[in-house]
Amino acid sequence: MTRTRLLLVAFMLSLVISYPTFTQNANMSFFLTSAGPGDGANLGGVTGADQHCQMLAEAAGSGGETWRAYLSTTGGGAMNARDRIGSGPWHNYNGVMIARNVDDLHSDNNNLTKETQLNENGQITNGRGDDPNMHDILTGSQLNGMADSGSDDTTCNNWMSNGEGSALVGHHDRQGGGANPTSWNSAHGSRGCGQSDLQGTGGNGYFYCFASN
């Protein structure tokens, strides 16, 4: 190979090496948290959960939106998760649409799978069959995204308990056990509210975050 050709190859390689990389989260409006606060289902209430969503989004370069946790609460001033998250549409880290609107999100036509429910860094979360399994996602919600109206604790004392109580969880990988094993938002109740309780049934204190547009 001639010296001129060697120089040309070296120049072309330098262009490839120095070519800027682009993140794919510019239009991200939905993610599954990569970490919870670490205190079980004690998220500091929905306010603390919203702040956690905002913090993770800002760290990932998507802090320009107002982020809300997909969580219901019960009792006086009860809130439905579906009413907290805006109108959609919502896209994951890779720009893939997961739902057009609130009704689509809570229908059989949504695009929520283990592969599309990426965290704020574009990563897939462990599901059933992975070690450890972390597919239980905190929601405190029924299938339609509304709070449970019964007398049982379904929100770990409105996301302030890390001990007694229980919370409704969904399966982000759409498989497992419970009354609604394929549901992303209302598969079954947790064993308790502590971090070890959540981990014991296949979770890790993760929850969903939506840009509330």
C-alpha positions in Angstrom: 0.0 0.0 0.0 1.4 3.4 -1.0 2.1 6.1 1.5 -0.6 8.3 0.1 -3.2 5.5 0.5 -2.0 4.8 4.0 -2.5 8.5 4.9 -6.0 8.4 3.3 -7.0 5.3 5.4 -5.7 7.0 8.6 -7.6 10.1 7.8 -10.9 8.2 7.2 -10.4 6.2 10.5 -9.9 9.5 12.4 -13.3 10.7 11.0 -15.0 7.5 12.2 -13.4 7.7 15.7 -14.1 11.3 16.2 -17.6 11.4 14.8 -20.0 12.6 17.5 -22.4 10.2 19.0 -26.1 11.2 19.5 -28.3 10.1 22.3 -31.7 8.8 21.4 -33.7 10.2 24.4 -34.4 13.7 23.0 -38.1 12.9 22.8 -38.4 10.5 25.7 -41.6 10.9 27.5 -41.9 7.6 29.4 -39.5 5.4 31.3 -39.2 2.8 34.0 -37.0 3.9 36.8 -33.5 2.4 36.9 -33.6 2.6 40.7 -36.0 3.4 43.4 -35.2 5.6 46.5 -34.0 2.4 48.2 -36.5 2.5 51.1 -39.0 -0.1 49.8 -42.4 1.5 49.0 -41.7 4.5 51.1 -41.2 6.9 48.2 -41.9 10.1 50.2 -45.5 10.0 49.0 -46.3 10.8 45.4 -44.5 14.1 45.7 -41.3 12.3 46.5 -41.9 9.8 43.7 -42.4 12.7 41.2 -39.2 14.3 42.4 -37.4 11.0 41.9 -38.7 10.8 38.3 -37.5 14.4 37.7 -34.1 13.7 39.2 -33.6 10.6 37.0 -34.8 12.3 33.9 -32.5 15.3 34.5 -29.5 13.0 35.0 -30.4 11.3 31.7 -30.7 14.7 29.9 -34.5 14.9 29.7 -35.2 17.3 32.5 -37.0 19.8 30.4 -40.3 18.1 30.9 -42.4 17.9 34.0 -42.3 14.2 35.1 -45.0 12.4 37.1 -44.9 9.0 38.7 -47.6 6.5 37.7 -49.0 6.0 41.2 -52.5 6.0 42.7 -53.3 7.0 46.2 -56.3 6.1 48.4 -58.4 7.7 51.2 -59.1 11.4 51.5 -57.9 13.2 48.3 -57.4 9.9 46.5 -55.6 10.2 43.1 -55.8 7.9 40.1 -52.5 7.2 38.4 -54.1 7.6 35.0 -55.1 11.2 35.9 -51.6 12.3 36.8 -49.6 11.6 33.6 -51.0 14.0 31.0 -52.6 13.1 27.7 -49.9 11.4 25.6 -48.6 10.2 23.3 -45.6 8.7 25.1 -42.4 7.5 23.7 -39.5 5.5 25.2 -35.8 6.3 25.2 -35.5 5.0 21.6 -38.4 7.1 20.4 -40.8 4.1 20.2 -44.4 5.0 20.9 -45.8 3.0 23.8 -49.3 4.5 23.8 -51.1 7.2 22.0 -53.2 8.4 24.9 -54.6 7.4 28.3 -57.3 5.1 26.9 -54.7 3.4 24.6 -52.3 3.0 27.5 -55.0 1.1 29.4 -56.2 -1.0 26.5 -54.9 -4.2 24.9 -53.5 -2.2 22.1 -50.7 -0.5 24.0 -47.1 -1.2 23.1 -45.8 -2.1 26.6 -43.4 -5.0 26.6 -40.2 -5.9 28.5 -38.3 -4.6 25.4 -40.2 -1.3 25.1 -40.4 -0.4 28.8 -36.9 0.9 28.9 -35.4 2.8 31.8 -34.2 6.4 31.5 -30.9 5.2 30.3 -32.3 3.1 27.5 -31.7 -0.2 29.3 -34.0 -3.2 29.7 -35.0 -4.2 33.2 -34.7 -7.8 34.4 -37.9 -9.8 34.2 -39.0 -13.3 34.9 -36.2 -15.8 34.2 -33.5 -13.2 34.8 -31.4 -13.2 38.0 -32.6 -11.3 39.9 -36.2 -10.9 38.7 -37.3 -7.3 39.1 -40.5 -7.3 37.1 -42.9 -6.1 39.9 -43.5 -2.4 39.3 -45.2 -0.3 41.9 -48.5 1.3 40.8 -51.2 1.0 43.5 -53.6 0.9 40.6 -56.3 -1.3 39.1 -56.3 -2.4 35.5 -57.9 0.8 34.4 -55.4 3.0 36.1 -57.7 4.0 39.0 -57.1 3.6 42.7 -58.7 0.7 44.4 -61.8 1.7 46.4 -61.7 -1.2 48.9 -60.6 -1.2 52.5 -57.3 -3.0 52.0 -54.0 -1.2 51.7 -53.0 -1.2 48.1 -50.6 1.8 48.1 -48.3 1.0 51.1 -49.9 3.8 53.1 -49.9 6.1 50.1 -46.2 5.5 49.4 -45.1 6.4 53.0 -44.6 2.9 54.4 -41.5 0.6 54.3 -43.0 -1.9 56.7 -46.5 -3.2 57.0 -49.0 -3.0 54.2 -49.1 -3.9 50.6 -49.1 -2.3 47.1 -50.6 -3.3 43.8 -47.8 -4.0 41.3 -47.7 -4.7 37.6 -45.4 -7.0 35.6 -43.4 -5.0 33.1 -42.5 -8.2 31.2 -46.2 -9.2 31.0 -45.8 -12.6 32.6 -45.8 -14.3 36.0 -48.3 -15.0 38.7 -51.2 -13.2 40.4 -54.7 -12.4 39.6 -53.7 -10.6 36.3 -50.2 -12.0 35.5 -49.9 -10.3 32.1 -50.9 -6.9 33.4 -48.3 -4.1 33.3 -50.0 -2.2 36.0 -52.1 -4.5 38.2 -50.9 -8.0 38.5 -51.1 -8.6 42.3 -50.3 -7.1 45.7 -46.9 -7.0 47.2 -45.9 -9.2 50.2 -45.1 -6.1 52.2 -43.7 -2.6 51.8 -40.1 -3.0 52.9 -37.3 -3.3 50.3 -36.7 -7.0 51.1 -40.5 -7.6 50.8 -40.6 -6.1 47.3 -37.5 -8.1 46.3 -38.9 -11.3 47.7 -41.8 -11.3 45.3 -39.8 -10.3 42.2 -39.4 -6.5 42.5 -37.0 -3.8 43.5 -39.1 -0.7 44.2 -39.2 0.5 40.6 -42.1 2.6 39.2 -43.2 4.2 35.9 -42.5 7.9 35.0 -44.4 9.9 32.4 -43.8 13.3 31.0 -47.1 14.9 31.9 -47.1 17.4 28.9 
